[in-house]
């Protein structure tokens, strides 16, 4: 697949003149809708704006790459805007944005388009390429410039994998880059760090953790021989492997806009040594200085990203079950009791719905478990699973599972601190004995006597309110 396969002539504007960031996003979304790749415009718009609220996609140098990944996207696509006079996009360098590429990515297992989008992201860091795009006189010329650069540029994953060997006396740097969607910023940060390292005559190997999974993974030998490791991430990164090494932890945006400074700091050696036991307090992706909101977002995204496959897989199977029953029986001929069992009337539908319901059953335990793991590492996983399961069996539901995940994570953080004072022989068995027993017991008590009553009442009130609202709307519609 080539980059131009994702671009439609109808979704390219060379004379856009938005007056604000909001207008720029809305115009780009309108262009994307014209390509016919968006099933639900408002759902996609909400996703694009939600991503923008996390952190600006204006990466500097006059470029912005907003993106939205959701089920509202039927096929992967790109929309492009050239803004001759620039627009204030709250970019990282506070400069006006003159070139915008909007990405639309579907929630599918087919990630072929991700490689294409990551390649485009890296190409946009080439000043000559972006300047040619800004000066294109027609849509056809714009597409030709993109296609020509696509032909000439090597795939970034292939280039990053071709690291060669460090020469004697050469500083050896490693890096990990990751962002929540894993489409653009992951690879732009990798490109920025690679360029900066080579400019300082350093050996560098970079692991990218995008939507297509981890690539160019750092080996134990790589880590052992490294002088310093840069973790530029807004998503959870396995950190235990870096225990005892000098590690710089920063947002992925720093890998794009502050790569030179990061490499200079790494070379200087003025970098703290990372200790795995402090991982909950130094979680990858936390902003330097420890922004609480950013840490909570990273922990939440760890739970959501692991939960999504269960939601998607289970939801599609349940939908197929209803489809099979819809094609097999006349709903008007069914009694009230039979209609209540719709989706399980035919044997094939019943099998699919049973499997789908089982997958859905894992949703809340997985959400809570992996939120907890992002805070308290692996010992918190079991405690979070138990809290999520109690929430799914009770009345608190999704809200209860969210609370359970954070409570479980910080329970393990607390237990770890308490166990630090124990004799060494007992401390060693804490992860396999004390943490699970004390953690699960405390989690169960907290869920039964605090979270369930409170969050269950809130959940019930919300459901009742929505039911009453639907009733009012229905009566008004009938009137």
GIBEL-V461737 format. One record per residue. N is the residue number from 1. RES is the residue in three letters. SS is DSSP state (helix for helix, strand for strand, loop for the rest). PHI is phi in whole degrees, -180 to 180 (none if undefined). OMEGA is omega in whole degrees, -180 to 180 (999 if undefined). Layout:
N&RES&SS&PHI&OMEGA + N&RES&SS&PHI&OMEGA
This chain:
1&UNK&loop&none&179 + 2&UNK&loop&-107&-178 + 3&UNK&helix&-62&-179 + 4&UNK&helix&-68&175 + 5&UNK&helix&-66&-179 + 6&UNK&loop&-93&-179 + 7&UNK&strand&-97&176 + 8&UNK&strand&-114&-180 + 9&UNK&strand&-55&-178 + 10&UNK&strand&-70&-176 + 11&UNK&strand&-106&178 + 12&UNK&strand&-123&177 + 13&UNK&strand&-127&-179 + 14&UNK&strand&-102&-177 + 15&UNK&strand&-136&-180 + 16&UNK&strand&-69&-179 + 17&UNK&loop&-143&179 + 18&UNK&loop&-69&-178 + 19&UNK&loop&-95&-179 + 20&UNK&loop&-155&178 + 21&UNK&helix&-62&180 + 22&UNK&helix&-61&179 + 23&UNK&helix&-63&179 + 24&UNK&helix&-63&179 + 25&UNK&helix&-65&-179 + 26&UNK&helix&-63&179 + 27&UNK&helix&-66&179 + 28&UNK&helix&-66&178 + 29&UNK&helix&-65&177 + 30&UNK&helix&-59&178 + 31&UNK&helix&-63&180 + 32&UNK&helix&-64&-180 + 33&UNK&helix&-63&180 + 34&UNK&helix&-62&-179 + 35&UNK&loop&-74&178 + 36&UNK&loop&79&-177 + 37&UNK&loop&-103&-178 + 38&UNK&strand&-112&180 + 39&UNK&loop&-83&-178 + 40&UNK&loop&-133&-174 + 41&UNK&helix&-60&-176 + 42&UNK&helix&-70&178 + 43&UNK&helix&-66&178 + 44&UNK&helix&-67&179 + 45&UNK&helix&-59&-180 + 46&UNK&helix&-61&-180 + 47&UNK&helix&-67&179 + 48&UNK&helix&-63&-180 + 49&UNK&helix&-68&179 + 50&UNK&helix&-62&179 + 51&UNK&helix&-65&-178 + 52&UNK&helix&-69&179 + 53&UNK&helix&-71&179 + 54&UNK&helix&-65&176 + 55&UNK&loop&-171&-176 + 56&UNK&loop&-64&175 + 57&UNK&loop&-97&171 + 58&UNK&strand&-79&-169 + 59&UNK&strand&-86&-178 + 60&UNK&strand&104&-179 + 61&UNK&loop&58&177 + 62&UNK&loop&78&-175 + 63&UNK&strand&-121&173 + 64&UNK&strand&-134&179 + 65&UNK&loop&-131&175 + 66&UNK&loop&-67&179 + 67&UNK&strand&-156&177 + 68&UNK&strand&-140&178 + 69&UNK&strand&-123&-178 + 70&UNK&loop&-166&-178 + 71&UNK&loop&-72&178 + 72&UNK&loop&-71&-180 + 73&UNK&strand&-94&-179 + 74&UNK&loop&-83&179 + 75&UNK&loop&-142&179 + 76&UNK&loop&-62&-178 + 77&UNK&strand&-158&177 + 78&UNK&strand&-132&169 + 79&UNK&strand&-125&-176 + 80&UNK&strand&-128&178 + 81&UNK&strand&-134&170 + 82&UNK&strand&-105&-179 + 83&UNK&strand&-110&-171 + 84&UNK&strand&-55&-176 + 85&UNK&strand&-90&179 + 86&UNK&strand&79&178 + 87&UNK&strand&-145&178 + 88&UNK&loop&-70&-176 + 89&UNK&loop&-116&-177 + 90&UNK&loop&56&-176 + 91&UNK&loop&-67&-178 + 92&UNK&loop&-60&179 + 93&UNK&loop&-98&179 + 94&UNK&loop&63&178 + 95&UNK&loop&-92&179 + 96&UNK&loop&-61&178 + 97&UNK&strand&-96&-180 + 98&UNK&strand&-117&-179 + 99&UNK&strand&-139&-177 + 100&UNK&strand&-123&171 + 101&UNK&strand&-118&177 + 102&UNK&strand&-96&-178 + 103&UNK&strand&-105&172 + 104&UNK&strand&-121&-178 + 105&UNK&strand&-125&179 + 106&UNK&loop&-81&174 + 107&UNK&loop&-86&-180 + 108&UNK&loop&-133&177 + 109&UNK&loop&-80&179 + 110&UNK&loop&-80&-174 + 111&UNK&loop&-105&-179 + 112&UNK&helix&-58&-177 + 113&UNK&helix&-65&-178 + 114&UNK&helix&-65&177 + 115&UNK&helix&-63&180 + 116&UNK&helix&-67&-179 + 117&UNK&helix&-67&178 + 118&UNK&helix&-66&179 + 119&UNK&helix&-66&178 + 120&UNK&helix&-61&-179 + 121&UNK&helix&-57&-180 + 122&UNK&helix&-71&178 + 123&UNK&helix&-59&-178 + 124&UNK&loop&-70&177 + 125&UNK&loop&-88&176 + 126&UNK&loop&-90&-174 + 127&UNK&helix&-62&-179 + 128&UNK&helix&-65&180 + 129&UNK&helix&-63&-178 + 130&UNK&helix&-68&179 + 131&UNK&helix&-67&176 + 132&UNK&helix&-63&179 + 133&UNK&helix&-65&-179 + 134&UNK&helix&-64&-177 + 135&UNK&loop&-97&180 + 136&UNK&loop&-60&-177 + 137&UNK&loop&-91&180 + 138&UNK&loop&-151&178 + 139&UNK&helix&-61&-180 + 140&UNK&helix&-62&179 + 141&UNK&helix&-66&178 + 142&UNK&helix&-57&180 + 143&UNK&helix&-64&180 + 144&UNK&helix&-65&179 + 145&UNK&helix&-63&179 + 146&UNK&helix&-63&-177 + 147&UNK&helix&-65&-180 + 148&UNK&helix&-66&179 + 149&UNK&helix&-67&177 + 150&UNK&helix&-61&-180 + 151&UNK&helix&-68&-173 + 152&UNK&helix&-83&-174 + 153&UNK&loop&-82&176 + 154&UNK&loop&-79&177 + 155&UNK&loop&-62&-174 + 156&UNK&helix&-65&180 + 157&UNK&helix&-64&178 + 158&UNK&helix&-66&-179 + 159&UNK&helix&-68&180 + 160&UNK&helix&-66&180 + 161&UNK&helix&-72&-178 + 162&UNK&loop&-88&-174 + 163&UNK&loop&-91&-176 + 164&UNK&loop&71&-179 + 165&UNK&loop&-128&178 + 166&UNK&loop&-74&177 + 167&UNK&loop&-90&-178 + 168&UNK&loop&-57&178 + 169&UNK&loop&86&-178 + 170&UNK&loop&-82&176 + 171&UNK&loop&-64&-180 + 172&UNK&strand&-110&180 + 173&UNK&strand&-110&172 + 174&UNK&strand&-121&177 + 175&UNK&strand&-148&172 + 176&UNK&strand&-129&178 + 177&UNK&strand&-122&-179 + 178&UNK&strand&-162&173 + 179&UNK&loop&-134&-175 + 180&UNK&loop&-55&-180 + 181&UNK&loop&-88&175 + 182&UNK&loop&66&-178 + 183&UNK&loop&-109&-172 + 184&UNK&loop&-108&-171 + 185&UNK&helix&-63&178 + 186&UNK&helix&-55&-174 + 187&UNK&helix&-83&177 + 188&UNK&helix&-69&177 + 189&UNK&helix&-66&178 + 190&UNK&helix&-62&179 + 191&UNK&helix&-64&-179 + 192&UNK&helix&-63&-179 + 193&UNK&helix&-68&179 + 194&UNK&helix&-61&-180 + 195&UNK&helix&-61&-178 + 196&UNK&helix&-65&-180 + 197&UNK&helix&-64&180 + 198&UNK&helix&-67&178 + 199&UNK&helix&-65&179 + 200&UNK&loop&-100&177 + 201&UNK&loop&59&178 + 202&UNK&loop&-104&168 + 203&UNK&strand&-78&180 + 204&UNK&strand&-144&171 + 205&UNK&strand&-130&-173 + 206&UNK&strand&-125&174 + 207&UNK&strand&-94&177 + 208&UNK&strand&-105&180 + 209&UNK&strand&-119&-178 + 210&UNK&strand&-105&180 + 211&UNK&loop&-65&178 + 212&UNK&loop&-84&180 + 213&UNK&strand&100&-180 + 214&UNK&strand&-79&179 + 215&UNK&strand&-128&-179 + 216&UNK&loop&57&-173 + 217&UNK&loop&-61&180 + 218&UNK&loop&-71&180 + 219&UNK&loop&-90&178 + 220&UNK&helix&-60&179 + 221&UNK&helix&-67&177 + 222&UNK&helix&-55&-176 + 223&UNK&helix&-66&-180 + 224&UNK&helix&-61&-175 + 225&UNK&helix&-88&-174 + 226&UNK&loop&-72&173 + 227&UNK&loop&-82&-180 + 228&UNK&strand&-160&180 + 229&UNK&strand&-126&177 + 230&UNK&strand&-106&177 + 231&UNK&strand&-111&179 + 232&UNK&strand&-103&-169 + 233&UNK&strand&-148&171 + 234&UNK&loop&-115&177 + 235&UNK&loop&-130&-175 + 236&UNK&loop&-65&-180 + 237&UNK&loop&-126&176 + 238&UNK&loop&-61&-172 + 239&UNK&loop&-111&-177 + 240&UNK&helix&-55&-177 + 241&UNK&helix&-65&-177 + 242&UNK&helix&-95&-178 + 243&UNK&loop&-56&178 + 244&UNK&loop&86&180 + 245&UNK&loop&-102&175 + 246&UNK&strand&-77&-174 + 247&UNK&strand&-131&172 + 248&UNK&strand&-99&-180 + 249&UNK&strand&-113&-176 + 250&UNK&strand&-155&175 + 251&UNK&loop&-66&-179 + 252&UNK&helix&-62&180 + 253&UNK&helix&-63&178 + 254&UNK&helix&-67&177 + 255&UNK&helix&-65&179 + 256&UNK&helix&-89&-171 + 257&UNK&helix&-96&-176 + 258&UNK&loop&-129&-176 + 259&UNK&helix&-59&-180 + 260&UNK&helix&-60&-179 + 261&UNK&helix&-65&179 + 262&UNK&helix&-64&-180 + 263&UNK&helix&-66&179 + 264&UNK&helix&-62&177 + 265&UNK&helix&-65&-180 + 266&UNK&helix&-62&-179 + 267&UNK&helix&-67&-177 + 268&UNK&helix&-65&-178 + 269&UNK&loop&85&179 + 270&UNK&loop&-82&-174 + 271&UNK&loop&-135&180 + 272&UNK&loop&-68&176 + 273&UNK&strand&-83&-177 + 274&UNK&loop&-84&176 + 275&UNK&loop&-119&-174 + 276&UNK&helix&-61&-178 + 277&UNK&helix&-67&178 + 278&UNK&helix&-97&-176 + 279&UNK&helix&-54&-180 + 280&UNK&helix&-60&-179 + 281&UNK&helix&-87&-178 + 282&UNK&helix&-124&-175 + 283&UNK&loop&-54&180 + 284&UNK&loop&-59&180 + 285&UNK&loop&100&177 + 286&UNK&loop&-72&-179 + 287&UNK&loop&-66&178 + 288&UNK&loop&-59&-176 + 289&UNK&loop&99&170 + 290&UNK&loop&80&175 + 291&UNK&loop&-66&-175 + 292&UNK&helix&-63&-179 + 293&UNK&helix&-62&-179 + 294&UNK&helix&-68&178 + 295&UNK&helix&-63&-180 + 296&UNK&helix&-62&179 + 297&UNK&helix&-60&-180 + 298&UNK&helix&-63&179 + 299&UNK&helix&-65&179 + 300&UNK&helix&-63&-179 + 301&UNK&helix&-64&177 + 302&UNK&helix&-63&177 + 303&UNK&helix&-70&-178 + 304&UNK&helix&-64&-177 + 305&UNK&helix&-64&178 + 306&UNK&helix&-79&-180 + 307&UNK&helix&-77&-171 + 308&UNK&helix&-54&180 + 309&UNK&helix&-58&178 + 310&UNK&helix&-70&179 + 311&UNK&helix&-67&-178 + 312&UNK&helix&-66&-179 + 313&UNK&helix&-62&180 + 314&UNK&helix&-65&-178 + 315&UNK&helix&-64&-180 + 316&UNK&helix&-67&179 + 317&UNK&helix&-65&177 + 318&UNK&helix&-65&178 + 319&UNK&helix&-62&177 + 320&UNK&helix&-64&178 + 321&UNK&helix&-61&178 + 322&UNK&helix&-66&179 + 323&UNK&helix&-64&-180 + 324&UNK&helix&-62&178 + 325&UNK&helix&-65&180 + 326&UNK&helix&-64&179 + 327&UNK&helix&-83&-172 + 328&UNK&helix&-96&-176 + 329&UNK&loop&-130&176 + 330&UNK&loop&-89&-175 + 331&UNK&helix&-62&-179 + 332&UNK&helix&-70&-179 + 333&UNK&helix&-89&-177 + 334&UNK&loop&-86&174 + 335&UNK&loop&-76&180 + 336&UNK&helix&-61&-180 + 337&UNK&helix&-66&180 + 338&UNK&helix&-68&178 + 339&UNK&helix&-64&178 + 340&UNK&helix&-65&-180 + 341&UNK&loop&-100&-179 + 342&UNK&loop&-59&-174 + 343&UNK&loop&106&178 + 344&UNK&loop&-132&-175 + 345&UNK&loop&-71&177 + 346&UNK&loop&-87&-175 + 347&UNK&helix&-63&-180 + 348&UNK&helix&-64&179 + 349&UNK&helix&-64&-179 + 350&UNK&helix&-63&179 + 351&UNK&helix&-63&-179 + 352&UNK&helix&-63&-179 + 353&UNK&helix&-68&178 + 354&UNK&helix&-62&179 + 355&UNK&helix&-65&180 + 356&UNK&helix&-62&178 + 357&UNK&helix&-63&178 + 358&UNK&helix&-64&178 + 359&UNK&helix&-61&178 + 360&UNK&helix&-61&-179 + 361&UNK&helix&-63&179 + 362&UNK&helix&-82&-170 + 363&UNK&helix&-56&-175 + 364&UNK&helix&-72&175 + 365&UNK&helix&-59&180 + 366&UNK&helix&-67&178 + 367&UNK&helix&-56&-177 + 368&UNK&helix&-66&-177 + 369&UNK&helix&-62&-176 + 370&UNK&helix&-83&168 + 371&UNK&helix&-64&180 + 372&UNK&helix&-61&-179 + 373&UNK&helix&-64&179 + 374&UNK&helix&-65&-179 + 375&UNK&helix&-95&-172 + 376&UNK&helix&-111&179 + 377&UNK&loop&66&-170 + 378&UNK&loop&-58&178 + 379&UNK&helix&-58&-178 + 380&UNK&helix&-81&-175 + 381&UNK&helix&-61&-178 + 382&UNK&helix&-64&-180 + 383&UNK&helix&-64&178 + 384&UNK&helix&-65&178 + 385&UNK&helix&-59&-179 + 386&UNK&helix&-64&178 + 387&UNK&helix&-61&178 + 388&UNK&helix&-65&179 + 389&UNK&helix&-67&177 + 390&UNK&helix&-63&178 + 391&UNK&helix&-66&-179 + 392&UNK&helix&-70&179 + 393&UNK&helix&-83&-179 + 394&UNK&loop&-98&-177 + 395&UNK&loop&-102&-174 + 396&UNK&loop&-79&174 + 397&UNK&helix&56&-174 + 398&UNK&helix&-60&-180 + 399&UNK&helix&-61&179 + 400&UNK&helix&-64&179 + 401&UNK&helix&-65&177 + 402&UNK&helix&-59&180 + 403&UNK&helix&-62&-179 + 404&UNK&helix&-59&-180 + 405&UNK&helix&-61&-179 + 406&UNK&helix&-70&179 + 407&UNK&helix&-62&-179 + 408&UNK&helix&-61&-180 + 409&UNK&helix&-60&-178 + 410&UNK&helix&-77&171 + 411&UNK&helix&-62&180 + 412&UNK&helix&-67&176 + 413&UNK&helix&-58&179 + 414&UNK&helix&-65&180 + 415&UNK&helix&-62&180 + 416&UNK&helix&-63&179 + 417&UNK&helix&-66&179 + 418&UNK&helix&-66&-178 + 419&UNK&helix&-75&177 + 420&UNK&loop&-61&-177 + 421&UNK&loop&-90&-179 + 422&UNK&loop&-80&174 + 423&UNK&loop&-58&-174 + 424&UNK&helix&-57&-178 + 425&UNK&helix&-63&180 + 426&UNK&helix&-77&-179 + 427&UNK&helix&-59&-178 + 428&UNK&helix&-67&-179 + 429&UNK&helix&-93&-178 + 430&UNK&helix&-57&-177 + 431&UNK&helix&-62&-176 + 432&UNK&helix&-102&-178 + 433&UNK&helix&-128&-174 + 434&UNK&helix&-71&-178 + 435&UNK&helix&-60&-178 + 436&UNK&helix&-67&-177 + 437&UNK&helix&-69&-178 + 438&UNK&helix&-67&-178 + 439&UNK&helix&-66&-179 + 440&UNK&helix&-67&178 + 441&UNK&helix&-62&-180 + 442&UNK&helix&-62&180 + 443&UNK&helix&-62&180 + 444&UNK&helix&-62&-180 + 445&UNK&helix&-66&180 + 446&UNK&helix&-64&180 + 447&UNK&helix&-64&-175 + 448&UNK&helix&-70&-172 + 449&UNK&helix&-109&180 + 450&UNK&helix&-130&-174 + 451&UNK&helix&-68&-178 + 452&UNK&helix&-59&180 + 453&UNK&helix&-60&-176 + 454&UNK&helix&-75&-177 + 455&UNK&helix&-71&176 + 456&UNK&helix&-63&178 + 457&UNK&helix&-66&179 + 458&UNK&helix&-64&-179 + 459&UNK&helix&-62&179 + 460&UNK&helix&-64&180 + 461&UNK&helix&-65&178 + 462&UNK&helix&-64&179 + 463&UNK&helix&-63&179 + 464&UNK&helix&-64&179 + 465&UNK&helix&-62&179 + 466&UNK&helix&-67&179 + 467&UNK&helix&-62&179 + 468&UNK&helix&-65&179 + 469&UNK&helix&-63&178 + 470&UNK&helix&-63&178 + 471&UNK&helix&-63&179 + 472&UNK&helix&-63&179 + 473&UNK&helix&-63&-180 + 474&UNK&helix&-65&180 + 475&UNK&helix&-64&179 + 476&UNK&helix&-66&180 + 477&UNK&helix&-66&-180 + 478&UNK&helix&-70&180 + 479&UNK&loop&-72&999
